[in-house]
Amino acid sequence: MSTRPLGTVVLLMLFAAAGARAQESDTRAARTAVEGWLAVIDAQHYEASWEAAAEPFRTAVTLERWTAAARAAREPLGAVQSRTLASTKAAKTLPGAPDGEYVVVQFTTRFEHKAEATETVTAVHESDGAWRVVGYFIR
């Protein structure tokens, strides 16, 4: 009996495990960036959040429009009471966006004036190696 097929299976399993660890590391790094960015939003530093966002975000939305939209969306909700990670998903493609490395992070968030909301934050891995926010939605 040949051990060659078993060796190939073990090698493939090692590559799959390494890929899973790399993806987990990427999603963890993206989530850390997202959580830091949300802290800036929570502190109502909307200009700083725009400056810290990914280049496509800043290109799509002017500082003035972002600041006005963020104020209008967040301030009526009041302070964040709790934020719980709901899901983290890595993606290479997203609707309306160029192919790249993305991580979509969803939180179940309780605000002072809204018992339950879903915050969806999308991070992109930019060419300098940093993860930055490219999308933010509250539902």
QUILIN-V622811 format. One record per residue. N is the residue number from 0. RES is the residue in three letters. PSI is psi as a letter, one per 40 degrees, with the letter a starting at -180 (999 if undefined). OMEGA is omega as a letter, one per 20 degrees, with the letter a starting at -180 (* if undefined). NEAR is the number of other C-alpha atoms within 10 Angstrom. Layout:
((N | RES | PSI | OMEGA | NEAR) (N | RES | PSI | OMEGA | NEAR))
This chain:
((0 | MET | h | a | 4) (1 | SER | i | r | 6) (2 | THR | e | a | 7) (3 | ARG | d | r | 9) (4 | PRO | d | r | 10) (5 | LEU | d | r | 10) (6 | GLY | d | r | 11) (7 | THR | d | r | 11) (8 | VAL | d | r | 11) (9 | VAL | d | r | 12) (10 | LEU | d | r | 12) (11 | LEU | d | r | 12) (12 | MET | d | r | 12) (13 | LEU | d | r | 12) (14 | PHE | d | r | 12) (15 | ALA | d | r | 12) (16 | ALA | d | r | 12) (17 | ALA | d | r | 12) (18 | GLY | d | r | 12) (19 | ALA | d | r | 12) (20 | ARG | d | r | 12) (21 | ALA | d | r | 12) (22 | GLN | d | r | 15) (23 | GLU | d | r | 15) (24 | SER | d | r | 12) (25 | ASP | d | a | 18) (26 | THR | d | r | 21) (27 | ARG | d | r | 14) (28 | ALA | d | r | 17) (29 | ALA | d | a | 26) (30 | ARG | d | r | 24) (31 | THR | d | r | 14) (32 | ALA | d | r | 19) (33 | VAL | d | a | 25) (34 | GLU | d | r | 16) (35 | GLY | d | r | 15) (36 | TRP | d | r | 21) (37 | LEU | d | r | 18) (38 | ALA | d | r | 14) (39 | VAL | d | r | 17) (40 | ILE | d | a | 18) (41 | ASP | d | r | 16) (42 | ALA | e | r | 11) (43 | GLN | f | r | 17) (44 | HIS | g | a | 16) (45 | TYR | d | r | 21) (46 | GLU | d | r | 16) (47 | ALA | d | r | 14) (48 | SER | d | r | 23) (49 | TRP | d | a | 24) (50 | GLU | d | a | 12) (51 | ALA | e | a | 18) (52 | ALA | i | r | 20) (53 | ALA | i | a | 20) (54 | GLU | d | r | 15) (55 | PRO | d | r | 15) (56 | PHE | d | a | 19) (57 | ARG | d | r | 15) (58 | THR | d | a | 9) (59 | ALA | d | a | 11) (60 | VAL | h | r | 13) (61 | THR | i | r | 12) (62 | LEU | d | a | 18) (63 | GLU | d | r | 12) (64 | ARG | d | r | 11) (65 | TRP | d | a | 18) (66 | THR | d | r | 19) (67 | ALA | d | a | 13) (68 | ALA | d | a | 13) (69 | ALA | d | r | 20) (70 | ARG | d | a | 16) (71 | ALA | d | a | 11) (72 | ALA | d | a | 12) (73 | ARG | d | a | 16) (74 | GLU | d | r | 12) (75 | PRO | d | a | 12) (76 | LEU | d | a | 16) (77 | GLY | a | a | 13) (78 | ALA | i | r | 16) (79 | VAL | h | r | 16) (80 | GLN | d | r | 12) (81 | SER | i | r | 13) (82 | ARG | h | a | 17) (83 | THR | h | r | 12) (84 | LEU | h | r | 13) (85 | ALA | d | r | 13) (86 | SER | i | r | 11) (87 | THR | h | a | 19) (88 | LYS | h | r | 13) (89 | ALA | i | r | 18) (90 | ALA | i | r | 14) (91 | LYS | d | r | 12) (92 | THR | i | r | 12) (93 | LEU | i | r | 14) (94 | PRO | h | r | 6) (95 | GLY | e | a | 6) (96 | ALA | i | r | 11) (97 | PRO | i | r | 9) (98 | ASP | i | a | 11) (99 | GLY | a | r | 13) (100 | GLU | h | a | 16) (101 | TYR | i | r | 25) (102 | VAL | h | r | 29) (103 | VAL | h | a | 23) (104 | VAL | h | r | 22) (105 | GLN | h | r | 22) (106 | PHE | i | r | 18) (107 | THR | h | a | 19) (108 | THR | h | r | 20) (109 | ARG | h | r | 19) (110 | PHE | i | r | 18) (111 | GLU | d | a | 13) (112 | HIS | e | r | 13) (113 | LYS | h | a | 14) (114 | ALA | d | a | 12) (115 | GLU | h | r | 14) (116 | ALA | i | r | 15) (117 | THR | h | r | 17) (118 | GLU | h | r | 20) (119 | THR | h | a | 19) (120 | VAL | h | r | 22) (121 | THR | h | r | 25) (122 | ALA | i | r | 26) (123 | VAL | i | r | 25) (124 | HIS | h | a | 19) (125 | GLU | i | a | 16) (126 | SER | d | r | 7) (127 | ASP | e | r | 6) (128 | GLY | e | a | 8) (129 | ALA | i | r | 13) (130 | TRP | h | r | 25) (131 | ARG | i | a | 26) (132 | VAL | h | r | 29) (133 | VAL | e | r | 24) (134 | GLY | i | a | 15) (135 | TYR | h | r | 17) (136 | PHE | i | r | 12) (137 | ILE | h | r | 14) (138 | ARG | 999 | * | 9))
